[in-house]
Amino acid sequence: MDFELSEEQQRLHDTVFAFAKKEWEPRTLEIDASHRFPAWLWARMRELGWCGLMVPAEYGGTGLGLLDTCIMIQAATQAGGDIGSCLAWGTHLSIGTIPIVLCGSEAQKKKYLPRIASGEWMSCFCLTEPGVGSNAAGVELKAERRGDHYVLNGTKTFITNASVADVGIVIATTDKSKRAAGVSAFIVDMKSPGITVSAPFDKIGNRGSETCEVGFADTLVPVENRLLNEGDGFMQVGVKTLEYERTCLTAIWTGNIGYNIALSVKYAGERQQFGNPILLYAQIRDRIAQMQIDYDISKLMMYRAASKKDSGTPAPLEATEYKVFTGQASVRSALEAIQIHGGYGLMTEYKVERSLRDAKLGQIGAGTEQMLLELITRLVTGTRSKTI
């Protein structure tokens, strides 16, 4: 069992880290204040060829595995790239694209993947609804078949990239009576008539990603845009995609723990109290040590979950454990970093305060911590909670 990155993986990490440190991190205060995904960053991603990392080369992508992709995402936030913008990028790479890679027909792959991989089209994933969050199988957006089209009616919310996306994977019910077995998935042109997208929500954190409500009013979607068969949206498309989403997006918060450590070590080495840098005092050193332990555990869990997926083996327990642990560790690291910085940690110019605002989403998005703890217990014990 080798825990070291290969030469190629180290090169991927170092390339992204250098880019983020030079071009991305210096503009994070600007990005955070704008509450918008930076168009300049997407343009650079396109130039660098980073918009289709997990798209097979035959469709214009890079053809990387999940682990290599996670390493690149983790490097971006480790270098100080903001979590919000990285979330927009990661959403496009994973749940906005992987459903087509894994479940799309050959015609669908040829039509959509090359333009997604080039970054000409940005993608999103439309699942959550105003009244449907953790109970994802209970979606209420209706897709009624009429001839060679489906007619979509309903509302999605908290949709990352909705305001900038050209194409979206939309989860809808085609037969409400069947519950999960009646849920279907569609590839939808986000500029279609009948689709309305709200202004981006005003969020406390993750401001570099635009999160919106999306309305569908008699929106026509060709039957040929359905992924797999009717009823496969949750049981097939969702299940096959879920572990990619949890692992890929959690890598964002893994990297941020490393960034918090770097900021804390730098500040503690410069801040003088009682005649010495505070880095030399046990009260500070203990906090840094705990942050480093969390960081190393998170990376190892990332390697395990992603490697298992790359080998073709399901990783529901590994991906879920990784997300739960890292969500908690990211909040801890942000709090410790602020404490080390003292009063300056509350100032926007020191950037660790943004880490705290951005960290909380890691315990809510892509499955709340409560639901994921229940899932872990189900996988370990083979029993279900009486309350969920």
N, C-alpha and C positions, 0 to 999 in steps of 0.2 A: 504494500500500500504506500503510494508516493504522495506526500503532501506538498511537494514543491510544484510550482508552475513550470510548464515546459518553456523552452526558449521562445516559442511562438506566442504562448499565452503571456509571458512576461513582456514581450514586444507590444502586444495589443494593449496591455495595461499601461505601459510606459508612454505609448503614443497618445492615448486618451488623456492620461494624467497631465502630460505636458501641454496638450491643447487646452484643457480645462483651466490649468493654472495660469496660462498666459493670456487666453482670450475670454474665458467665461467667468472665472472667479472675480476678476476686477470689476465686472459689470453687474454683480449680483444685487447690490443695493438698488441700482437703477431698475433691474428686473422686478424686484420685490415691490418697489414703489409704483410700478406701472400697472400691476395686476393683469398683465397680459403675457402671452407666450411670445418671446422675441423672434421676429421674422428673420433677423440677421443670423440667429443661431441655427435656424432650420436651413437657411441658405448655406451656411458653413457645413452642416451635417451632410447636405446633398453633395457639396464639393468633395468632401472626404469619403463619400461612399458609405455612410453609416445609417442609411434609412431602411436597409433591407438585410440586416445582419443574419436573420434566420430564414431568409427566403433562399431556396435552392438556386445555384448558379444558373441553371437552365432557364430560369425565369427572371434573370437579371440581378439576383441577390448575391450576397457574399457567401452564403452556404455555411455559416458557422453553426455550432451547436449551442445548446442553452448555457453550458458552463462558460464558454468563451464570451458569449453575450453578457452574462452576469459579471464577468471579470471587467469588461469594458464599462458597464454601467457603474459598477462599484468604484472604478478608478475615477470616473467623472465627479462623483460627489466627494470622494476622498480628497480630491484636489480643490474642492470648494465650489464646484458647480451647484447651483441652487436645486433643491429637491423638486420644486414645482416644474421647472423646465425639464428636468430629467424624468419626471413622471409623465410629461407629455410625450417625450421621446420613447420611454419604455412602454407606454400604452400602445403607441403606434407599432412598435417592434413586436409586441406580444399579443395581447387580446384583440388588437385591431388588424392583425395579419395572420397569426397562427391558425385561426379557424379555417381560413382559405387554404393554407399550406397543408393542414392535416385532413380537412373534410371537403375541400373544394373539388369539383369535377375538373377534368382537363381543360375544358372550355373556360371555366371560371378562373382557373389559374392563369391561363394565357391572357385573358382579358384584363385581370386586375393586378396580378403580382408584379409585372414589370414596372407599372407606373407607381405602385406603392413602394417598390424597392428603390426606385430612383428618387423618391421624395416628391415627384410631381404631384402625387396624391398623398394626403395625410389621412390617417384613419382613426376611428373611434369604435367603442363598443357600447351598445345601448342595452342595458339590462335593468338597472335600478329604476324604480318608479316611486311616485310620491307616497304610495301606501304599501310598497313592496320592496323590502331591503334584504334582510336575512333569509326570508322565505322566498328565495329566488324562483322556486318552481311555481309560485302562485302569481306569475305575471298576468296583468290584465290588459295590456296592449293587444288589441284584436287584429288578427290577420284573416280576412274572409276571402276565400277563393271565388273569383268570378271569371270564368273562362280561362284565358292564358295569363291572368294577372291575379295578384292578391291585393286587397284593399286594406290598408293599415289605418287604424284609429286608436288614439290613446296618447299617453304622455310618459316620457322618460325623464328622469332627473339625476343630478349629480354626474353628468356625463362629461368625462374628461375629453378635451379636444373638440367638443361638439361645434363650437363656433369657428373652428379653423379646419375641420375635417371635410374631405371631399367624398369619402366613402365610409360607411359604418356597418358593423355587424349588429343587426337588430334582432332581439329575442322577443317573440310574440306568441300568443296562444292561438292555435288553430282549432282547438277543441277543449273548451274550459272544463267539460265534464271529466276529462281524462287527467286533469291536473298536470303532473310532470310529463306524463306520456303524451300530452296534447300540446306541448310547447315546441315551436319550430324556430329555425334561425334563417335569416335572410341577409344577403349583401345588398345594401341600399345606397343609392346615390343621394348624398346628403343635401344636394341642391334641388331635389325633386319637388314638383308642385305639391303643396299641402304640408310641407315640413316647415315649421317655424322654430327658431332657436332663440332663446332668451339672451339678454346681455349676460356676460359672465358674472357669477355670484361674487359677492364681496366676502372673501374668506380671511380668517386670521393668519393662515399660512399657505404654503404651496401656491403662492400667487403667480408663479411663472407658468402655471397650467391654467387654462380657461375651462371652468366647470359650469355647465349650463343645464337648463331644462329644455327638452325637445318635444314639440308637439307634432302629432301626425293626424291630419284631417283628410280622410279619403285619399291617402297617398297610394299611388299605384306602384306595385313592384312586380316585375315579370316573374312568372313561375320558374323560369330558368335561373333566377337569382336565389332560389332556395338552396340552402346547404343540406345535402343528404335528403332524407325523406321527411314527410310530415311527421311530427312527433319526435324527431331526433334532436331538436334544439337544445334540450336540457340533458337528456340521457346520453347523447353521443357528442355533440359539438361542445356543450358546456363542460362535461366531464373530461373530455380529451384536452381541453384548453386550460382548465382551472389550475393545474399544477404548474404550467408554464407561467401563468399570470402571477401566482403567489411567489414563485421563486424569482422570476425576472424582476418584478417590481420591488420585492423586498431587498434586493441587492442595492437599491438606492439608499436605503437606511443603513445598511452595513457600511457603505462608504462614508456616510455622514458621521458615523461613530469615529472613524479614523480621522476625519476632519476636525471633530471636536477635540480629539486628543492632541493633534498638531497645534491647534490654536491655544490650548491650555498649557502645553509645554512651553511654547514660545512666550506667552504672557508671564507664566510663573518664573521663567528664567530671567525676565527683564524687571519684574516688579520687586522692589526692595522694601523690606520691612525688618526692623530690629537689626539693621546692619547687614542683612544677607538677602539674596534672592529667595522668594518664598518657595521656590522649587526645592530648596534644601530642607524644608520643614516637613515632618512626618504627616501633619494634617493634610498637606497638599499631595504628598507622594502617595499616600494610601488611596486617594481619590483617582489619581492617574493610573495606579496599578489596577484598580477595579475596572476602569474604563478599558484598559488594554485587554484584560481578561475577557470582558464582554465582546470586544472587537474580534479577538482571535476565535472565540467560540462561534460567533456569528459567521465568520468567514468559513470555518470548517463545516458548519451546517449548510452553508451555501454550496460548497464544493460537493458535499454528499448528495443533497437533493438534486442539483443540476446534473451531476455525473450519472446518477441513477436514471434520470430521464433520458440522457444522451445514449444510455445503453439499451434503451427501449423497454425499460422496466417501470411500471407505475410507481409513483413515490408520494402517495397521499399523506402518509404519516410524516415523512421527512420534510416535505414542502410545508405542511401545516405547522410542524414544530418550529421550523426555521422562521416562519412568519411571526408566530407568537413570541418566541424568544427575542427576535430582533426588534419587534415593535416595542417590547418592554425595555430592552437594552438601549434603544435609541433615545427614549424619553429619559432614562437614567443618565445617559452620557450628556445630554443637553443640560439637565439640572446640575450635574457635577461641574460642567464647564462654566456655567453661569456662576456657581458658587466660588470656583477658583478665581474668576475674574472680579468677584465682589460687585461693587456698584457699577463698574464699567461693563459688567456682563449684561446689564439692563439697557445699555446704549446700543442703538442700531449700528453704529460704526464699527463695533467690535464683532458683530456677525453671529456670536453664539446665541443671542436672543432669538434670532430667526430659526436656529436649529430646534429650539423648543417649540416654537409655533408650527414648524413643519413636521415635527416628530409625531404628534398625536395622531395624524392620519394613518400612520403605520399600525395603529391598534384598532382602526375602524374600517378603512377601505379594503376591498377585496376579501371581505369576511371579517366580521367583528371578532374581537378577542374572545367574547363569551361563546359565540357559535363555534369558533375553532377549538376552544378547549373541550367543548362537547364532542366535536368530531374526533379529537385525539382520544378521548375516553372511549368512544364507540369502537375505534380501531383497536384499542388495547384490550378492552373487556368483552367486546361483542354484544354489549347491551346499549339500550337507548334511554335517555333521560325521560322521566315522566312529564317534565314541564316543556320540552321542546320536541 
